[in-house]
């Protein structure tokens, strides 16, 4: 099944979405962290923490962080849960270069887990079946070229009883936050994104995928259709961010 956000591409209607997303994130990698925290006024740190704490009750030992980006989520998982090993994959080498440099400056107390970064495609993971206790995706699943294929691959590499944690941005469902957020995401984000990153299309693409991405009960159903069970989800800050937690 094709979902709305899969049809939205950063630069052109022609060509593979994954190639364009890779090029986009390679380009904005140096300014990504600054803009990410600035646009959310720093609230995104709290969303990440609440999500990782929800996963923490299952005490995963080996974690795969898909669309790891600049590594913030992997580092937070290490800091809060101290799994033995975390593997972060991303299609953007530019983002992972930032992530690797960030980790290299952390002490063992700040990052107690071993974190490895490698280039990888979520729809064709290079890991054997049942390799991880948990798979996480923070603010990346709406960039998947094929959501169903990505979910099936993440299910495949999870061990039986393992958990998938998704944290994703979305449009608030209710008035007046929905209207206010539309104005913010369609006017402020593209303008400021262009000023800082010099890539206006990137910060028009990202809000568009947030609006098109399936939310709430719809996403719960998609997870179930792709083999997950015991799906639970929770909205943060008027629905700007949603956490999904599901079991294999």
N, C-alpha and C positions, 0 to 999 in steps of 0.2 A: 504494500500500500504506500502511496506517495503522500507525504505530509507537506503542508504549506511552506514551512521554513526550508525544506529541501530544495524548493524551486528558486529561492532567493540567493543570489550570488553577489559578491562584493563589487565586481567591476564590469562584467559583461554577461548577457544572457547566453552567450556561446561559451563552449568549453566546460570542463569538469569543475564542479563547485570546489572539490577538495584542493585542486591546484590553485584556485584563486584564493581560497582561505589560507593556504600555506604562504602564498606571496604576501597577502595582507598582513598576517601576523609577523612574518619576517620583517616587514617594513615598519610596523608600529611597536615592535618589541622594546626598543630603548625607552619609550615613553609610556608603555602599557600600564605598568604598576602605578605610576603617578596619576594617570587619568582614571584608572579603575577605582582607586580610592577617592579621588576628588569627586567623581560623578556621583558616588554613593554617600559622600560626606563622611566616609570612614565606617559607615554602618555595615558594609560588606564583611568587615572583620568579625563582627558579632554573628552574622549569618553563618559564616564558615565554622566558627567555634561551636555554635549550637548543633550544627550538623555532625561535626566530628564527635561531639559528646554523645549524640544519639547512637552513632556507630560504636562508641567505646564500650557499651554494655556487652558487646560480643567478643571483645578482646582479640581482634585479628592479629595474627603473627606475620603474615605476608600479605602485602597490599599492592595492588596495581592501580596507579593513578593515571587515568586516561585523560587526554587533552590537558596535560599537566601544566602547560604554559610556562610561566616564570617560576613555578615551583612552590608558590605560597601554600597551597593546600597540602602538598606532600610534606612540607616542613611543619605545618601545624599538626598533621597527623603524627609525625614523629615526636613532636614536643608533648602532645597531650596523651598519646596512646602507647608510644615506645614499642612499635612492632619490631620484629627482628630485621625485616627488610621491606623497603618500598621501591618499586620500579615505576618511574614516571615516563610515559610515552607521549609524544606529540608529533604532528606532521611538520611543525615549524622548528627548524634548527636554530633560528634566530631567538625564539623564545627560550629554548632549552639552554642556549649559551648563557642567557641572563640567569636562568635557574642554577646552572652549574657554578657560575661565579658566586652567586648568592650563598649556596651551600658551602662553598670552599672557605667562606669567611666565618662560618658558624663554629662554635665550640661543641664538644661532645654533650655538654649540658643543654645547649640550645637545640641540638639536633642529635638525639641519642641513637637513632636508627641509621642503618646503612641505606643511602638513597642513590639509586642508579638511574641515569637518564638515557633513553635511546629513542631514535626516530621510529615511529610506528603508525600504522593506519588502523583505526578502531574497527574497520570492517574486515580486517584480515590480520588478526593478532598473531604474532610469531611465538606463541607460548603453547605448551601442551595442554590438553584438557585437564581441568581440576588442578590448576597451579596455584591459585590464590584463595585466601580466606575472605578477602574483601576486594571489590573493585569500586573505585570512586571516580566521579566526574563533576568538577566544579566549573560552572559557567562555560561548558564546552559542548554539551550534547546537542544544542540547537544548531551547531555548526556541522554536524554529521551530514555527509552527503546522502547516506541511507540509514535512517534511524533504526529500522527493523534489523538490518544486517549488523549494525553496531551493537544493539541489545543482545542479539543472538550470540555474537562473538564474546561479549562480556559474560553471558551466562555460561558459555562453553568453558571458559578458563576459570570459572569459580568452582571451588570444591563444593560437594553436596552440603547444604546447610550454610553456605557462605552468603554474603550479603552485598548487594549493590546499593551504593549511596550516590544520589544525584542531587546537586544543588544547581538551580537554574533560575535565571531572571525571567520575569513575565510582566505583562501589563496588569495593573490592579483591576480587579473585576467590578468594582463598585464606584459610583459617583460619590464625591467629586474627585477622588484620587485618580481615577482612570483618565479623566479629562486633563487634570493638572500634569499627570505624568506624560500624557501624549504631547502636550506643549513642551515640556522639558526635554523629552527624548527626540522630538522632531525639530526643535529650534536650537536649544542650548547645546545639546550634545554634539550635533554635527559642526556647529560653529567653533566651539571650544576645542573639539577634537581636531579640526583642521588647523587651528592656531598653534596647537602644541605639536601634533604629529605630522602636520602638512598633508594628511590624507583624509579629506572630507568624506569620501565614499565609504571608508571603513566605519565611520561613526554615523553614517546613515544606514548602512547594512545591519549593524548590530541591533539598533532599536527595531528595525523591520522584522528581524528573526525572533525577537522577543514577543512581538505581537502575534506572529504566525505560529509560534510553537504551541503544541497541545498542552493544556493545563489541567490541573486538578483531577477530577474524575475521569476525564478523557485520557490523560497520561497514565493514570492507574490502570485503565483498561488495556492500553497498549502494552504496558509492562506484563500484565497477565497473559495477553495473547502471545507474547514472546517467551513464555515459560516461567515467569517469576510468580511467586506466591507470597502471601502475607504482606501485601503492599500497604504501606502506610505513608501518608504525606501530610505536610504541614506548611502553611503559609506564614511568611515573615513580613512585617512592616507593610500592612495594608495590601499584601499580595504582590509586592514588587519582586519578591524572591520566594521560591517554593523548594522544599526539601522532599525528596522521595527516597524511601528506604524499603528494599524488597529482598526477599530470600530466594535462594535457589532450591 
